[in-house]
Amino acid sequence: MNGVSDEEGDGIVIGVWAPVSVSLLGASVNIDTDYPFGDTVIVTVMETSGKQRPLSVRIPSWADEATVNGVKVQNGTMYLVPDGAAGGTTTKVMVDFHPLIRVEEWFNGAVSVHRGGTFIR
């Protein structure tokens, strides 16, 4: 499982946020991130087949203030990147998660601190 797949045989879907490089459908996809220690992901798609392809990225539900290329996006969704991966070009997409920190109180005074998809209990 590399977190990158095709969408109905034509598009590219980024579903898992981890460092990975993969060749798929005539495109080379690179995901550069140090998540969960950082909040930013750079997705680079080198489309070599000459086709225009849809490009979707998963925005986790905990990414309360997420942006894609500086534009605020809805958390808990698959975001369709405008213009997708243009044929014969390199497309760069920057995803910033901007997770909020929240504290939950538990039994006997215990607490858990959550930041994005990670927590300390």
N, C-alpha and C positions, 0 to 999 in steps of 0.2 A: 504494500500500500504506500503510495508516494504522495497522496493528497491532491494530485492533479489528474483530471480525467476529461474525456470529451463529452460534449453535450449533444445528444442525438446524432453522434457521428460527425458533427461539424464545428461545434464551439469548444471553448476551453473553460473549465470550471476549476477554481482553486478552492478546495474544501477544507484543507488542514494547514495550519500555520506552523511550518517547520522548515529549516533550511533544506532545500532540495533542488536538483537540476534534473530535467527529464526532456527527452525528445518525444514528441507526440504530434501526430497529424500534420507533418510537415512544418512543425514549429518547435523551437527550443524554448523551454520555460525554465527560468531560474527564480527561486524564492530566496531572498537574503533577509534573515532576521536572527535576532538573539532572544526572541520571545521564549520564555516568560520573563526574562531579565530586562527586556526593553519593550517599548510600545510600538515601534515602527517596523513595517515590513515593506521591502521593495520587491515588486514583481516585475521581471523583465521578460518580455515575450519577443523572440526573434522569429517572425513569420516568414518562412522561405518558400512556401508553395504558391505565393501570389494571390491567395484567397483572402477576402475579408472575413474574419471569424468573430462570432460573439465571444466576449470574455466576461465571466462572472466570478466574483469573489465573495466568500462567506464572511459576513459580519457577525461575530459572536454576540449572543444576547447580553453578555456582561460588558460589552464595549459601548458604554452609555453615551459617550461623546465622540464616536468614531467619525473619521473623515477619510475620504478617498480623493487623492490629489487636491486636498484642501477644502473639499466640499463635504458638509455634514451629511451623513447617511443614516438610515434607520438601522438600529441594532436588531439582531435576531433575524436577519434576512440574507438572501443571496442578492448581491448588488450587481446589476448589469452595467459594465463600464461603457460609457458613451464612446461610440466609434470602434469599440472592441479592439481586436488585433488586426491592424491594417496589413493587407497583403504586401509582401516584399519589404517590410519595414521593421523597426524595433520599437516596441511599445513599452513604456515604463509606467507603472502604477505604484503610488505610495499610499499605503494604508496606515493610518495612525489610530490605535485603539482607544486611547484616552480613557482607561477604566477608572471608575470611582473607587474609593476606599470605603468599605462599610464594616461596621462592627456588629456582631450578633451576640446577644447575651444567652447563656445556657444555664442549666441547672447548677446549683451550688456556687453561683458567682463566676462560673467559667465563661470565657468569651472566645470568639473566633474572629480573626481579622481577615477580611477578604479583599483582594485587589485583583480585579479581572478574574481569570479562571483559576487563580491560586489562592490558597488560604493557609493560615497558621492557627492551630487549635490548641 
